[in-house]
Amino acid sequence: MALPKVGSIGEYIREQRQQAQISLRQLAAAAGVSNPYLSQIERGLRKPSAEILNQIAKGLRISSQALYVQAGLIEDREPPSDVITTIRADAHLSERQRQVLIDIYESFRKEKRAEDEQTSQNAHPRHDSEPDDVPLSEEFLAAIEPFAAPSRGGNVTQETKEG
């Protein structure tokens, strides 16, 4: 995979900041960097360290990996899905809504890979036993909590619509 051009990390950060409708000052404060330094990064005059990229990613509420890939620090393992690209480009969603949708989509993909792996293992059975249910991460459960409905007993349960 070809690495991105040198100035593209700044352009990418600016694009993500504008999509999230965050001002340069707001992002600088959230990331713990100065306004001039962040401006220089966005204009391609400075190359941020991995630590600064991590702080910027937190401020933008995006994956640090996405910034690392754009900066050329790591290779992208898999091309971005059209679904994720579309979710990120949707201006009608808040950044939090985008991240929740991406998290849900990624969990479905992970589940599908596990199913495919299970099918492969059934073709070549192993003698050790493995649980059928894969527990959901606490991070994922926290992300979908606002979308869960309380049951009569006060416990939160997932609602699904089938139709």
Phi and psi in radians as a Rosetta constraint file:
Dihedral C 1 N 2 CA 2 C 2 CIRCULARHARMONIC -1.308 0.35
Dihedral N 2 CA 2 C 2 N 3 CIRCULARHARMONIC 2.429 0.35
Dihedral C 2 N 3 CA 3 C 3 CIRCULARHARMONIC -1.388 0.35
Dihedral N 3 CA 3 C 3 N 4 CIRCULARHARMONIC 2.656 0.35
Dihedral C 3 N 4 CA 4 C 4 CIRCULARHARMONIC -1.218 0.35
Dihedral N 4 CA 4 C 4 N 5 CIRCULARHARMONIC 2.784 0.35
Dihedral C 4 N 5 CA 5 C 5 CIRCULARHARMONIC -1.179 0.35
Dihedral N 5 CA 5 C 5 N 6 CIRCULARHARMONIC 2.773 0.35
Dihedral C 5 N 6 CA 6 C 6 CIRCULARHARMONIC -0.969 0.35
Dihedral N 6 CA 6 C 6 N 7 CIRCULARHARMONIC -0.859 0.35
Dihedral C 6 N 7 CA 7 C 7 CIRCULARHARMONIC -1.323 0.35
Dihedral N 7 CA 7 C 7 N 8 CIRCULARHARMONIC -0.109 0.35
Dihedral C 7 N 8 CA 8 C 8 CIRCULARHARMONIC -1.197 0.35
Dihedral N 8 CA 8 C 8 N 9 CIRCULARHARMONIC -0.441 0.35
Dihedral C 8 N 9 CA 9 C 9 CIRCULARHARMONIC -1.117 0.35
Dihedral N 9 CA 9 C 9 N 10 CIRCULARHARMONIC -0.723 0.35
Dihedral C 9 N 10 CA 10 C 10 CIRCULARHARMONIC -1.144 0.35
Dihedral N 10 CA 10 C 10 N 11 CIRCULARHARMONIC -0.742 0.35
Dihedral C 10 N 11 CA 11 C 11 CIRCULARHARMONIC -1.086 0.35
Dihedral N 11 CA 11 C 11 N 12 CIRCULARHARMONIC -0.717 0.35
Dihedral C 11 N 12 CA 12 C 12 CIRCULARHARMONIC -1.126 0.35
Dihedral N 12 CA 12 C 12 N 13 CIRCULARHARMONIC -0.767 0.35
Dihedral C 12 N 13 CA 13 C 13 CIRCULARHARMONIC -1.094 0.35
Dihedral N 13 CA 13 C 13 N 14 CIRCULARHARMONIC -0.779 0.35
Dihedral C 13 N 14 CA 14 C 14 CIRCULARHARMONIC -1.053 0.35
Dihedral N 14 CA 14 C 14 N 15 CIRCULARHARMONIC -0.787 0.35
Dihedral C 14 N 15 CA 15 C 15 CIRCULARHARMONIC -1.061 0.35
Dihedral N 15 CA 15 C 15 N 16 CIRCULARHARMONIC -0.785 0.35
Dihedral C 15 N 16 CA 16 C 16 CIRCULARHARMONIC -1.137 0.35
Dihedral N 16 CA 16 C 16 N 17 CIRCULARHARMONIC -0.687 0.35
Dihedral C 16 N 17 CA 17 C 17 CIRCULARHARMONIC -1.133 0.35
Dihedral N 17 CA 17 C 17 N 18 CIRCULARHARMONIC -0.760 0.35
Dihedral C 17 N 18 CA 18 C 18 CIRCULARHARMONIC -1.179 0.35
Dihedral N 18 CA 18 C 18 N 19 CIRCULARHARMONIC -0.681 0.35
Dihedral C 18 N 19 CA 19 C 19 CIRCULARHARMONIC -1.116 0.35
Dihedral N 19 CA 19 C 19 N 20 CIRCULARHARMONIC -0.610 0.35
Dihedral C 19 N 20 CA 20 C 20 CIRCULARHARMONIC -1.427 0.35
Dihedral N 20 CA 20 C 20 N 21 CIRCULARHARMONIC -0.051 0.35
Dihedral C 20 N 21 CA 21 C 21 CIRCULARHARMONIC 0.965 0.35
Dihedral N 21 CA 21 C 21 N 22 CIRCULARHARMONIC 0.868 0.35
Dihedral C 21 N 22 CA 22 C 22 CIRCULARHARMONIC -2.013 0.35
Dihedral N 22 CA 22 C 22 N 23 CIRCULARHARMONIC 2.336 0.35
Dihedral C 22 N 23 CA 23 C 23 CIRCULARHARMONIC -1.299 0.35
Dihedral N 23 CA 23 C 23 N 24 CIRCULARHARMONIC 2.840 0.35
Dihedral C 23 N 24 CA 24 C 24 CIRCULARHARMONIC -1.014 0.35
Dihedral N 24 CA 24 C 24 N 25 CIRCULARHARMONIC -0.760 0.35
Dihedral C 24 N 25 CA 25 C 25 CIRCULARHARMONIC -1.104 0.35
Dihedral N 25 CA 25 C 25 N 26 CIRCULARHARMONIC -0.739 0.35
Dihedral C 25 N 26 CA 26 C 26 CIRCULARHARMONIC -1.091 0.35
Dihedral N 26 CA 26 C 26 N 27 CIRCULARHARMONIC -0.779 0.35
Dihedral C 26 N 27 CA 27 C 27 CIRCULARHARMONIC -1.164 0.35
Dihedral N 27 CA 27 C 27 N 28 CIRCULARHARMONIC -0.722 0.35
Dihedral C 27 N 28 CA 28 C 28 CIRCULARHARMONIC -1.041 0.35
Dihedral N 28 CA 28 C 28 N 29 CIRCULARHARMONIC -0.769 0.35
Dihedral C 28 N 29 CA 29 C 29 CIRCULARHARMONIC -1.136 0.35
Dihedral N 29 CA 29 C 29 N 30 CIRCULARHARMONIC -0.771 0.35
Dihedral C 29 N 30 CA 30 C 30 CIRCULARHARMONIC -1.137 0.35
Dihedral N 30 CA 30 C 30 N 31 CIRCULARHARMONIC -0.595 0.35
Dihedral C 30 N 31 CA 31 C 31 CIRCULARHARMONIC -1.539 0.35
Dihedral N 31 CA 31 C 31 N 32 CIRCULARHARMONIC -0.209 0.35
Dihedral C 31 N 32 CA 32 C 32 CIRCULARHARMONIC 1.301 0.35
Dihedral N 32 CA 32 C 32 N 33 CIRCULARHARMONIC 0.565 0.35
Dihedral C 32 N 33 CA 33 C 33 CIRCULARHARMONIC -2.169 0.35
Dihedral N 33 CA 33 C 33 N 34 CIRCULARHARMONIC 2.873 0.35
Dihedral C 33 N 34 CA 34 C 34 CIRCULARHARMONIC -1.362 0.35
Dihedral N 34 CA 34 C 34 N 35 CIRCULARHARMONIC 2.707 0.35
Dihedral C 34 N 35 CA 35 C 35 CIRCULARHARMONIC -1.002 0.35
Dihedral N 35 CA 35 C 35 N 36 CIRCULARHARMONIC -0.838 0.35
Dihedral C 35 N 36 CA 36 C 36 CIRCULARHARMONIC -1.080 0.35
Dihedral N 36 CA 36 C 36 N 37 CIRCULARHARMONIC -0.668 0.35
Dihedral C 36 N 37 CA 37 C 37 CIRCULARHARMONIC -1.125 0.35
Dihedral N 37 CA 37 C 37 N 38 CIRCULARHARMONIC -0.799 0.35
Dihedral C 37 N 38 CA 38 C 38 CIRCULARHARMONIC -1.106 0.35
Dihedral N 38 CA 38 C 38 N 39 CIRCULARHARMONIC -0.694 0.35
Dihedral C 38 N 39 CA 39 C 39 CIRCULARHARMONIC -1.070 0.35
Dihedral N 39 CA 39 C 39 N 40 CIRCULARHARMONIC -0.732 0.35
Dihedral C 39 N 40 CA 40 C 40 CIRCULARHARMONIC -1.139 0.35
Dihedral N 40 CA 40 C 40 N 41 CIRCULARHARMONIC -0.641 0.35
Dihedral C 40 N 41 CA 41 C 41 CIRCULARHARMONIC -1.100 0.35
Dihedral N 41 CA 41 C 41 N 42 CIRCULARHARMONIC -0.836 0.35
Dihedral C 41 N 42 CA 42 C 42 CIRCULARHARMONIC -1.096 0.35
Dihedral N 42 CA 42 C 42 N 43 CIRCULARHARMONIC -0.555 0.35
Dihedral C 42 N 43 CA 43 C 43 CIRCULARHARMONIC -1.502 0.35
Dihedral N 43 CA 43 C 43 N 44 CIRCULARHARMONIC -0.018 0.35
Dihedral C 43 N 44 CA 44 C 44 CIRCULARHARMONIC 1.425 0.35
Dihedral N 44 CA 44 C 44 N 45 CIRCULARHARMONIC 0.257 0.35
Dihedral C 44 N 45 CA 45 C 45 CIRCULARHARMONIC -1.514 0.35
Dihedral N 45 CA 45 C 45 N 46 CIRCULARHARMONIC -0.391 0.35
Dihedral C 45 N 46 CA 46 C 46 CIRCULARHARMONIC -2.219 0.35
Dihedral N 46 CA 46 C 46 N 47 CIRCULARHARMONIC 2.565 0.35
Dihedral C 46 N 47 CA 47 C 47 CIRCULARHARMONIC -1.901 0.35
Dihedral N 47 CA 47 C 47 N 48 CIRCULARHARMONIC 1.967 0.35
Dihedral C 47 N 48 CA 48 C 48 CIRCULARHARMONIC -1.286 0.35
Dihedral N 48 CA 48 C 48 N 49 CIRCULARHARMONIC 2.646 0.35
Dihedral C 48 N 49 CA 49 C 49 CIRCULARHARMONIC -1.306 0.35
Dihedral N 49 CA 49 C 49 N 50 CIRCULARHARMONIC 2.950 0.35
Dihedral C 49 N 50 CA 50 C 50 CIRCULARHARMONIC -1.063 0.35
Dihedral N 50 CA 50 C 50 N 51 CIRCULARHARMONIC -0.644 0.35
Dihedral C 50 N 51 CA 51 C 51 CIRCULARHARMONIC -1.130 0.35
Dihedral N 51 CA 51 C 51 N 52 CIRCULARHARMONIC -0.766 0.35
Dihedral C 51 N 52 CA 52 C 52 CIRCULARHARMONIC -1.142 0.35
Dihedral N 52 CA 52 C 52 N 53 CIRCULARHARMONIC -0.714 0.35
Dihedral C 52 N 53 CA 53 C 53 CIRCULARHARMONIC -1.045 0.35
Dihedral N 53 CA 53 C 53 N 54 CIRCULARHARMONIC -0.694 0.35
Dihedral C 53 N 54 CA 54 C 54 CIRCULARHARMONIC -1.095 0.35
Dihedral N 54 CA 54 C 54 N 55 CIRCULARHARMONIC -0.754 0.35
Dihedral C 54 N 55 CA 55 C 55 CIRCULARHARMONIC -1.137 0.35
Dihedral N 55 CA 55 C 55 N 56 CIRCULARHARMONIC -0.704 0.35
Dihedral C 55 N 56 CA 56 C 56 CIRCULARHARMONIC -1.138 0.35
Dihedral N 56 CA 56 C 56 N 57 CIRCULARHARMONIC -0.737 0.35
Dihedral C 56 N 57 CA 57 C 57 CIRCULARHARMONIC -1.045 0.35
Dihedral N 57 CA 57 C 57 N 58 CIRCULARHARMONIC -0.747 0.35
Dihedral C 57 N 58 CA 58 C 58 CIRCULARHARMONIC -1.090 0.35
Dihedral N 58 CA 58 C 58 N 59 CIRCULARHARMONIC -0.726 0.35
Dihedral C 58 N 59 CA 59 C 59 CIRCULARHARMONIC -1.114 0.35
Dihedral N 59 CA 59 C 59 N 60 CIRCULARHARMONIC -0.604 0.35
Dihedral C 59 N 60 CA 60 C 60 CIRCULARHARMONIC -1.513 0.35
Dihedral N 60 CA 60 C 60 N 61 CIRCULARHARMONIC -0.206 0.35
Dihedral C 60 N 61 CA 61 C 61 CIRCULARHARMONIC 1.029 0.35
Dihedral N 61 CA 61 C 61 N 62 CIRCULARHARMONIC 0.809 0.35
Dihedral C 61 N 62 CA 62 C 62 CIRCULARHARMONIC -2.193 0.35
Dihedral N 62 CA 62 C 62 N 63 CIRCULARHARMONIC 2.991 0.35
Dihedral C 62 N 63 CA 63 C 63 CIRCULARHARMONIC -1.191 0.35
Dihedral N 63 CA 63 C 63 N 64 CIRCULARHARMONIC 2.323 0.35
Dihedral C 63 N 64 CA 64 C 64 CIRCULARHARMONIC -1.067 0.35
Dihedral N 64 CA 64 C 64 N 65 CIRCULARHARMONIC -0.608 0.35
Dihedral C 64 N 65 CA 65 C 65 CIRCULARHARMONIC -1.030 0.35
Dihedral N 65 CA 65 C 65 N 66 CIRCULARHARMONIC -0.675 0.35
Dihedral C 65 N 66 CA 66 C 66 CIRCULARHARMONIC -1.061 0.35
Dihedral N 66 CA 66 C 66 N 67 CIRCULARHARMONIC -0.720 0.35
Dihedral C 66 N 67 CA 67 C 67 CIRCULARHARMONIC -1.229 0.35
Dihedral N 67 CA 67 C 67 N 68 CIRCULARHARMONIC -0.680 0.35
Dihedral C 67 N 68 CA 68 C 68 CIRCULARHARMONIC -1.075 0.35
Dihedral N 68 CA 68 C 68 N 69 CIRCULARHARMONIC -0.703 0.35
Dihedral C 68 N 69 CA 69 C 69 CIRCULARHARMONIC -1.128 0.35
Dihedral N 69 CA 69 C 69 N 70 CIRCULARHARMONIC -0.807 0.35
Dihedral C 69 N 70 CA 70 C 70 CIRCULARHARMONIC -1.087 0.35
Dihedral N 70 CA 70 C 70 N 71 CIRCULARHARMONIC -0.617 0.35
Dihedral C 70 N 71 CA 71 C 71 CIRCULARHARMONIC -1.381 0.35
Dihedral N 71 CA 71 C 71 N 72 CIRCULARHARMONIC -0.166 0.35
Dihedral C 71 N 72 CA 72 C 72 CIRCULARHARMONIC 1.421 0.35
Dihedral N 72 CA 72 C 72 N 73 CIRCULARHARMONIC 0.261 0.35
Dihedral C 72 N 73 CA 73 C 73 CIRCULARHARMONIC -1.367 0.35
Dihedral N 73 CA 73 C 73 N 74 CIRCULARHARMONIC -0.526 0.35
Dihedral C 73 N 74 CA 74 C 74 CIRCULARHARMONIC -2.406 0.35
Dihedral N 74 CA 74 C 74 N 75 CIRCULARHARMONIC 2.797 0.35
Dihedral C 74 N 75 CA 75 C 75 CIRCULARHARMONIC -1.568 0.35
Dihedral N 75 CA 75 C 75 N 76 CIRCULARHARMONIC 2.508 0.35
Dihedral C 75 N 76 CA 76 C 76 CIRCULARHARMONIC -1.265 0.35
Dihedral N 76 CA 76 C 76 N 77 CIRCULARHARMONIC 2.191 0.35
Dihedral C 76 N 77 CA 77 C 77 CIRCULARHARMONIC -1.307 0.35
Dihedral N 77 CA 77 C 77 N 78 CIRCULARHARMONIC -0.523 0.35
Dihedral C 77 N 78 CA 78 C 78 CIRCULARHARMONIC -2.541 0.35
Dihedral N 78 CA 78 C 78 N 79 CIRCULARHARMONIC 2.395 0.35
Dihedral C 78 N 79 CA 79 C 79 CIRCULARHARMONIC -1.084 0.35
Dihedral N 79 CA 79 C 79 N 80 CIRCULARHARMONIC 2.544 0.35
Dihedral C 79 N 80 CA 80 C 80 CIRCULARHARMONIC -1.083 0.35
Dihedral N 80 CA 80 C 80 N 81 CIRCULARHARMONIC 2.453 0.35
Dihedral C 80 N 81 CA 81 C 81 CIRCULARHARMONIC -1.250 0.35
Dihedral N 81 CA 81 C 81 N 82 CIRCULARHARMONIC 2.617 0.35
Dihedral C 81 N 82 CA 82 C 82 CIRCULARHARMONIC -1.071 0.35
Dihedral N 82 CA 82 C 82 N 83 CIRCULARHARMONIC -0.565 0.35
Dihedral C 82 N 83 CA 83 C 83 CIRCULARHARMONIC -1.119 0.35
Dihedral N 83 CA 83 C 83 N 84 CIRCULARHARMONIC -0.845 0.35
Dihedral C 83 N 84 CA 84 C 84 CIRCULARHARMONIC -1.135 0.35
Dihedral N 84 CA 84 C 84 N 85 CIRCULARHARMONIC -0.719 0.35
Dihedral C 84 N 85 CA 85 C 85 CIRCULARHARMONIC -1.051 0.35
Dihedral N 85 CA 85 C 85 N 86 CIRCULARHARMONIC -0.743 0.35
Dihedral C 85 N 86 CA 86 C 86 CIRCULARHARMONIC -1.163 0.35
Dihedral N 86 CA 86 C 86 N 87 CIRCULARHARMONIC -0.763 0.35
Dihedral C 86 N 87 CA 87 C 87 CIRCULARHARMONIC -1.052 0.35
Dihedral N 87 CA 87 C 87 N 88 CIRCULARHARMONIC -0.815 0.35
Dihedral C 87 N 88 CA 88 C 88 CIRCULARHARMONIC -1.117 0.35
Dihedral N 88 CA 88 C 88 N 89 CIRCULARHARMONIC -0.506 0.35
Dihedral C 88 N 89 CA 89 C 89 CIRCULARHARMONIC -1.505 0.35
Dihedral N 89 CA 89 C 89 N 90 CIRCULARHARMONIC -0.197 0.35
Dihedral C 89 N 90 CA 90 C 90 CIRCULARHARMONIC -1.289 0.35
Dihedral N 90 CA 90 C 90 N 91 CIRCULARHARMONIC 1.905 0.35
Dihedral C 90 N 91 CA 91 C 91 CIRCULARHARMONIC -1.296 0.35
Dihedral N 91 CA 91 C 91 N 92 CIRCULARHARMONIC -0.199 0.35
Dihedral C 91 N 92 CA 92 C 92 CIRCULARHARMONIC -1.464 0.35
Dihedral N 92 CA 92 C 92 N 93 CIRCULARHARMONIC -0.110 0.35
Dihedral C 92 N 93 CA 93 C 93 CIRCULARHARMONIC -1.845 0.35
Dihedral N 93 CA 93 C 93 N 94 CIRCULARHARMONIC 2.569 0.35
Dihedral C 93 N 94 CA 94 C 94 CIRCULARHARMONIC -1.349 0.35
Dihedral N 94 CA 94 C 94 N 95 CIRCULARHARMONIC 2.902 0.35
Dihedral C 94 N 95 CA 95 C 95 CIRCULARHARMONIC -1.081 0.35
Dihedral N 95 CA 95 C 95 N 96 CIRCULARHARMONIC -0.684 0.35
Dihedral C 95 N 96 CA 96 C 96 CIRCULARHARMONIC -1.109 0.35
Dihedral N 96 CA 96 C 96 N 97 CIRCULARHARMONIC -0.754 0.35
Dihedral C 96 N 97 CA 97 C 97 CIRCULARHARMONIC -1.098 0.35
Dihedral N 97 CA 97 C 97 N 98 CIRCULARHARMONIC -0.720 0.35
Dihedral C 97 N 98 CA 98 C 98 CIRCULARHARMONIC -1.035 0.35
Dihedral N 98 CA 98 C 98 N 99 CIRCULARHARMONIC -0.826 0.35
Dihedral C 98 N 99 CA 99 C 99 CIRCULARHARMONIC -1.126 0.35
Dihedral N 99 CA 99 C 99 N 100 CIRCULARHARMONIC -0.689 0.35
Dihedral C 99 N 100 CA 100 C 100 CIRCULARHARMONIC -1.112 0.35
Dihedral N 100 CA 100 C 100 N 101 CIRCULARHARMONIC -0.778 0.35
Dihedral C 100 N 101 CA 101 C 101 CIRCULARHARMONIC -1.083 0.35
Dihedral N 101 CA 101 C 101 N 102 CIRCULARHARMONIC -0.733 0.35
Dihedral C 101 N 102 CA 102 C 102 CIRCULARHARMONIC -1.121 0.35
Dihedral N 102 CA 102 C 102 N 103 CIRCULARHARMONIC -0.754 0.35
Dihedral C 102 N 103 CA 103 C 103 CIRCULARHARMONIC -1.052 0.35
Dihedral N 103 CA 103 C 103 N 104 CIRCULARHARMONIC -0.763 0.35
Dihedral C 103 N 104 CA 104 C 104 CIRCULARHARMONIC -1.117 0.35
Dihedral N 104 CA 104 C 104 N 105 CIRCULARHARMONIC -0.808 0.35
Dihedral C 104 N 105 CA 105 C 105 CIRCULARHARMONIC -1.028 0.35
Dihedral N 105 CA 105 C 105 N 106 CIRCULARHARMONIC -0.794 0.35
Dihedral C 105 N 106 CA 106 C 106 CIRCULARHARMONIC -1.110 0.35
Dihedral N 106 CA 106 C 106 N 107 CIRCULARHARMONIC -0.624 0.35
Dihedral C 106 N 107 CA 107 C 107 CIRCULARHARMONIC -1.159 0.35
Dihedral N 107 CA 107 C 107 N 108 CIRCULARHARMONIC -0.651 0.35
Dihedral C 107 N 108 CA 108 C 108 CIRCULARHARMONIC -1.121 0.35
Dihedral N 108 CA 108 C 108 N 109 CIRCULARHARMONIC -0.728 0.35
Dihedral C 108 N 109 CA 109 C 109 CIRCULARHARMONIC -1.118 0.35
Dihedral N 109 CA 109 C 109 N 110 CIRCULARHARMONIC -0.704 0.35
Dihedral C 109 N 110 CA 110 C 110 CIRCULARHARMONIC -1.121 0.35
Dihedral N 110 CA 110 C 110 N 111 CIRCULARHARMONIC -0.737 0.35
Dihedral C 110 N 111 CA 111 C 111 CIRCULARHARMONIC -1.077 0.35
Dihedral N 111 CA 111 C 111 N 112 CIRCULARHARMONIC -0.738 0.35
Dihedral C 111 N 112 CA 112 C 112 CIRCULARHARMONIC -1.121 0.35
Dihedral N 112 CA 112 C 112 N 113 CIRCULARHARMONIC -0.729 0.35
Dihedral C 112 N 113 CA 113 C 113 CIRCULARHARMONIC -1.083 0.35
Dihedral N 113 CA 113 C 113 N 114 CIRCULARHARMONIC -0.692 0.35
Dihedral C 113 N 114 CA 114 C 114 CIRCULARHARMONIC -1.127 0.35
Dihedral N 114 CA 114 C 114 N 115 CIRCULARHARMONIC -0.704 0.35
Dihedral C 114 N 115 CA 115 C 115 CIRCULARHARMONIC -1.097 0.35
Dihedral N 115 CA 115 C 115 N 116 CIRCULARHARMONIC -0.781 0.35
Dihedral C 115 N 116 CA 116 C 116 CIRCULARHARMONIC -1.078 0.35
Dihedral N 116 CA 116 C 116 N 117 CIRCULARHARMONIC -0.703 0.35
Dihedral C 116 N 117 CA 117 C 117 CIRCULARHARMONIC -1.138 0.35
Dihedral N 117 CA 117 C 117 N 118 CIRCULARHARMONIC -0.703 0.35
Dihedral C 117 N 118 CA 118 C 118 CIRCULARHARMONIC -1.111 0.35
Dihedral N 118 CA 118 C 118 N 119 CIRCULARHARMONIC -0.744 0.35
Dihedral C 118 N 119 CA 119 C 119 CIRCULARHARMONIC -1.059 0.35
Dihedral N 119 CA 119 C 119 N 120 CIRCULARHARMONIC -0.732 0.35
Dihedral C 119 N 120 CA 120 C 120 CIRCULARHARMONIC -1.115 0.35
Dihedral N 120 CA 120 C 120 N 121 CIRCULARHARMONIC -0.702 0.35
Dihedral C 120 N 121 CA 121 C 121 CIRCULARHARMONIC -1.204 0.35
Dihedral N 121 CA 121 C 121 N 122 CIRCULARHARMONIC -0.587 0.35
Dihedral C 121 N 122 CA 122 C 122 CIRCULARHARMONIC -1.145 0.35
Dihedral N 122 CA 122 C 122 N 123 CIRCULARHARMONIC -0.559 0.35
Dihedral C 122 N 123 CA 123 C 123 CIRCULARHARMONIC -1.224 0.35
Dihedral N 123 CA 123 C 123 N 124 CIRCULARHARMONIC -0.516 0.35
Dihedral C 123 N 124 CA 124 C 124 CIRCULARHARMONIC -2.259 0.35
Dihedral N 124 CA 124 C 124 N 125 CIRCULARHARMONIC 1.354 0.35
Dihedral C 124 N 125 CA 125 C 125 CIRCULARHARMONIC -1.045 0.35
Dihedral N 125 CA 125 C 125 N 126 CIRCULARHARMONIC 2.523 0.35
Dihedral C 125 N 126 CA 126 C 126 CIRCULARHARMONIC -1.859 0.35
Dihedral N 126 CA 126 C 126 N 127 CIRCULARHARMONIC 2.787 0.35
Dihedral C 126 N 127 CA 127 C 127 CIRCULARHARMONIC -1.575 0.35
Dihedral N 127 CA 127 C 127 N 128 CIRCULARHARMONIC -0.308 0.35
Dihedral C 127 N 128 CA 128 C 128 CIRCULARHARMONIC -1.467 0.35
Dihedral N 128 CA 128 C 128 N 129 CIRCULARHARMONIC 2.600 0.35
Dihedral C 128 N 129 CA 129 C 129 CIRCULARHARMONIC -1.629 0.35
Dihedral N 129 CA 129 C 129 N 130 CIRCULARHARMONIC 2.517 0.35
Dihedral C 129 N 130 CA 130 C 130 CIRCULARHARMONIC -2.245 0.35
Dihedral N 130 CA 130 C 130 N 131 CIRCULARHARMONIC 2.540 0.35
Dihedral C 130 N 131 CA 131 C 131 CIRCULARHARMONIC -1.192 0.35
Dihedral N 131 CA 131 C 131 N 132 CIRCULARHARMONIC 2.532 0.35
Dihedral C 131 N 132 CA 132 C 132 CIRCULARHARMONIC -1.336 0.35
Dihedral N 132 CA 132 C 132 N 133 CIRCULARHARMONIC -0.600 0.35
Dihedral C 132 N 133 CA 133 C 133 CIRCULARHARMONIC -1.565 0.35
Dihedral N 133 CA 133 C 133 N 134 CIRCULARHARMONIC 2.249 0.35
Dihedral C 133 N 134 CA 134 C 134 CIRCULARHARMONIC -1.721 0.35
Dihedral N 134 CA 134 C 134 N 135 CIRCULARHARMONIC 2.078 0.35
Dihedral C 134 N 135 CA 135 C 135 CIRCULARHARMONIC -1.169 0.35
Dihedral N 135 CA 135 C 135 N 136 CIRCULARHARMONIC 2.532 0.35
Dihedral C 135 N 136 CA 136 C 136 CIRCULARHARMONIC -1.381 0.35
Dihedral N 136 CA 136 C 136 N 137 CIRCULARHARMONIC 2.519 0.35
Dihedral C 136 N 137 CA 137 C 137 CIRCULARHARMONIC -1.207 0.35
Dihedral N 137 CA 137 C 137 N 138 CIRCULARHARMONIC 2.658 0.35
Dihedral C 137 N 138 CA 138 C 138 CIRCULARHARMONIC -1.105 0.35
Dihedral N 138 CA 138 C 138 N 139 CIRCULARHARMONIC -0.597 0.35
Dihedral C 138 N 139 CA 139 C 139 CIRCULARHARMONIC -1.081 0.35
Dihedral N 139 CA 139 C 139 N 140 CIRCULARHARMONIC -0.757 0.35
Dihedral C 139 N 140 CA 140 C 140 CIRCULARHARMONIC -1.157 0.35
Dihedral N 140 CA 140 C 140 N 141 CIRCULARHARMONIC -0.786 0.35
Dihedral C 140 N 141 CA 141 C 141 CIRCULARHARMONIC -1.078 0.35
Dihedral N 141 CA 141 C 141 N 142 CIRCULARHARMONIC -0.671 0.35
Dihedral C 141 N 142 CA 142 C 142 CIRCULARHARMONIC -1.150 0.35
Dihedral N 142 CA 142 C 142 N 143 CIRCULARHARMONIC -0.628 0.35
Dihedral C 142 N 143 CA 143 C 143 CIRCULARHARMONIC -1.188 0.35
Dihedral N 143 CA 143 C 143 N 144 CIRCULARHARMONIC -0.609 0.35
Dihedral C 143 N 144 CA 144 C 144 CIRCULARHARMONIC -1.639 0.35
Dihedral N 144 CA 144 C 144 N 145 CIRCULARHARMONIC -0.074 0.35
Dihedral C 144 N 145 CA 145 C 145 CIRCULARHARMONIC -0.935 0.35
Dihedral N 145 CA 145 C 145 N 146 CIRCULARHARMONIC -0.737 0.35
Dihedral C 145 N 146 CA 146 C 146 CIRCULARHARMONIC -1.100 0.35
Dihedral N 146 CA 146 C 146 N 147 CIRCULARHARMONIC -0.310 0.35
Dihedral C 146 N 147 CA 147 C 147 CIRCULARHARMONIC -1.761 0.35
Dihedral N 147 CA 147 C 147 N 148 CIRCULARHARMONIC 0.011 0.35
Dihedral C 147 N 148 CA 148 C 148 CIRCULARHARMONIC -1.578 0.35
Dihedral N 148 CA 148 C 148 N 149 CIRCULARHARMONIC 2.579 0.35
Dihedral C 148 N 149 CA 149 C 149 CIRCULARHARMONIC -1.782 0.35
Dihedral N 149 CA 149 C 149 N 150 CIRCULARHARMONIC 2.428 0.35
Dihedral C 149 N 150 CA 150 C 150 CIRCULARHARMONIC -1.246 0.35
Dihedral N 150 CA 150 C 150 N 151 CIRCULARHARMONIC 2.460 0.35
Dihedral C 150 N 151 CA 151 C 151 CIRCULARHARMONIC -1.489 0.35
Dihedral N 151 CA 151 C 151 N 152 CIRCULARHARMONIC 3.106 0.35
Dihedral C 151 N 152 CA 152 C 152 CIRCULARHARMONIC -1.062 0.35
Dihedral N 152 CA 152 C 152 N 153 CIRCULARHARMONIC -0.586 0.35
Dihedral C 152 N 153 CA 153 C 153 CIRCULARHARMONIC -1.416 0.35
Dihedral N 153 CA 153 C 153 N 154 CIRCULARHARMONIC 0.007 0.35
Dihedral C 153 N 154 CA 154 C 154 CIRCULARHARMONIC 1.632 0.35
Dihedral N 154 CA 154 C 154 N 155 CIRCULARHARMONIC -0.158 0.35
Dihedral C 154 N 155 CA 155 C 155 CIRCULARHARMONIC -1.380 0.35
Dihedral N 155 CA 155 C 155 N 156 CIRCULARHARMONIC 2.644 0.35
Dihedral C 155 N 156 CA 156 C 156 CIRCULARHARMONIC -1.551 0.35
Dihedral N 156 CA 156 C 156 N 157 CIRCULARHARMONIC 2.284 0.35
Dihedral C 156 N 157 CA 157 C 157 CIRCULARHARMONIC -2.255 0.35
Dihedral N 157 CA 157 C 157 N 158 CIRCULARHARMONIC 2.695 0.35
Dihedral C 157 N 158 CA 158 C 158 CIRCULARHARMONIC -1.395 0.35
Dihedral N 158 CA 158 C 158 N 159 CIRCULARHARMONIC 2.419 0.35
Dihedral C 158 N 159 CA 159 C 159 CIRCULARHARMONIC -1.859 0.35
Dihedral N 159 CA 159 C 159 N 160 CIRCULARHARMONIC 2.499 0.35
Dihedral C 159 N 160 CA 160 C 160 CIRCULARHARMONIC -2.274 0.35
Dihedral N 160 CA 160 C 160 N 161 CIRCULARHARMONIC 2.621 0.35
Dihedral C 160 N 161 CA 161 C 161 CIRCULARHARMONIC -1.980 0.35
Dihedral N 161 CA 161 C 161 N 162 CIRCULARHARMONIC 2.229 0.35
Dihedral C 161 N 162 CA 162 C 162 CIRCULARHARMONIC -2.083 0.35
Dihedral N 162 CA 162 C 162 N 163 CIRCULARHARMONIC 2.447 0.35
